[in-house]
Amino acid sequence: MRFVLIILCFVFASFLTVAQPVCTLPAQTPATAITICGNGTYARSPSANCYNGAFFLPGCTNENTSYGDIHPTYYKFTCKRAGTFGFTIAAWKPEDDMNWQLFDITGRNPNDIFTNGSLTVAANWSGTPGPTGASPQGSILIQCRTLAGPVNPANTFSRMPEIKENHTYLLLVSNLSGAGSFALTVGGDSADISGDIATPLKAEAAACNNQQIMLVLSKPVKCSSITATGTEFSLQPNNASVNTVLMNNCNTSGETDSILLRFSQPLSDGTYTLRIGNGVDGNTIEDNCGNLIPVNTDIKFTIAPFPIIDSVVITTCRPSAIKLLISKQTLCSSIAPDGSDFLITGPAQVAISAVNTICNNGTANEIELRFQNPLLTEGIYTIQLKNGNDGTTFIDQCNNAAPSGLLKNFTIKGAVTANFTFTIAKGCIADTLKFVHPGNYGVNQWNWSFSNNARSTLQQPEITFTQSGSQKAILYVNNGQCSATAEESFTLDEKLKADFELPPTACSNQPITIADKSKGAFSYSWNFGNGNSSMQPNPPAQTFITSVDKAFPVLLTVQKNECIASTTKSIIIKASCMLQLPNAFTPNADGLNDLFGPQNNSGAAMKHFRVFNRYGQTVFEGSVNKLLWDGTYKGIEQAPGSYLWTMEYMDPSSMKTISQRGTVQLIR
């Protein structure tokens, strides 16, 4: 085993030493990853043969074996609702060795995957060709590299990883066999990675003369969907118009989450509404998932002679920090690092422990306030600006100080519960269940999933179940800050179903057994179409007598309480079941006429079937388990020619013994 591992490491290390060009095309670097916008199939055409770098896979060869992104394709997505993440990767060529690795890059540079081994969430580097991915069939999260082979091949599917709400993930797909086509199919899991439509988060002055504003969006949009003169934008009051859009902040994927708008003249102090509509290109703005921002989407902003707190962002339950969005770029040097620029009052005492800012060229428009203790008490809180220990409030890049005493309110919401109730309205063929969540604690988002694959976003959905037995309902709720999940199991009674089995054909006067396959039935009523009926679940054998071939309908009606179900099936009854034999056969193993014997043995009780050669020697004698002759005698092929056969059996229609004889031609 040690020898195999040494060979494996040597082979892969040799592969990496072969000169590979650096990846430059979109989707082949972490920074240009393709955005996954929900469940579905994402087809990938052949890409360039290239390589970016190596990384370590936790738990594999003590992290001393280097893994690299050979012929890579990168995908990225953000988890909207926590749960399991399932997917399948299938190459166009079945022999291709597809591998993958999933990273959590929340708040990180995507290229950190090459230097930080702790970002790995799950992976599968099995050397076995064929489809790979994460599914219920997987047993481990991380499958180390293995050699391909028929003996104990490694499972190409890993266990579905648990992904976290609001976390951003990077999925590497590597084809060690070459840069061939493949398809990534996402689904079969409980997490929600569907992409919301981009929405404006804020607009703020971006120049001291108030002739430019920066529009910040909730997610990246395609730069190509924005016209250079900003025809998608209009302003109210209409005392200026957008005449230029600066696109110098588009990334290598041609996307941006902020747009710099320049107006025809400076804006005076006041409150404005920026509206997004259709531009001269006939559409609004398209996000990175192909969704168009709705027409008449508005965002308000304020032009003031000094910086103000535009809004307060709270993304977690019982927060230990909040983020302040400032209306103008603010000098980082003017923000007191101990938080003494701010005083917070409300239902509970709040002590600021520190301030965190992300500065760019010495300015920032976001300020994070960190608390000594999490805010546990819900209610309305007020932030008041005051002169800090540095003797002033914060100052914008135009040297305007925010006025002391300025107020801004924010709300802390309480923890939520997802506990719900349900009622069952039983039906004959389906049950209707009504699920109710009380909607307390400010819950405004509901995501239901059920074991019958139904989903709902209603507060009180009604779901129809045709299934019986053990079932499950899962609810995820959110109030904008706090979330919770609850799960309930329940058992549904077996649904009433009428069903039975009988042979498709039979002989006249032949006893036929009819087997009940019904479900949930308490009482039975049979009508066999032959003048007989029965109330037994498994009725006595039936005979059908006819002088001509005829179809007899068999009707079964079952009942359970007030529910009734029925079904009808027909059986073809043949007037005569005399056995028929062909006059020639060709035992040449081509699958056609290779065997000789009775062709329509419908209930006949065989007494004997024999075949003789021209010398009267018995070359075949049939039995219950073998009624067909293959043209051999004691394993030796018999010569072509004419052979005599005799047969005697009981005809189930007349209950008489029938004797038949004839000849057959063996042809080779």
Summary of the structure (lengths in Angstrom):
residues: 668
radius of gyration: 38.4
end to end distance: 55.1
largest distance: 126.7
contacts: 2055
relative contact order: 0.06
helix: 5%
strand: 44%
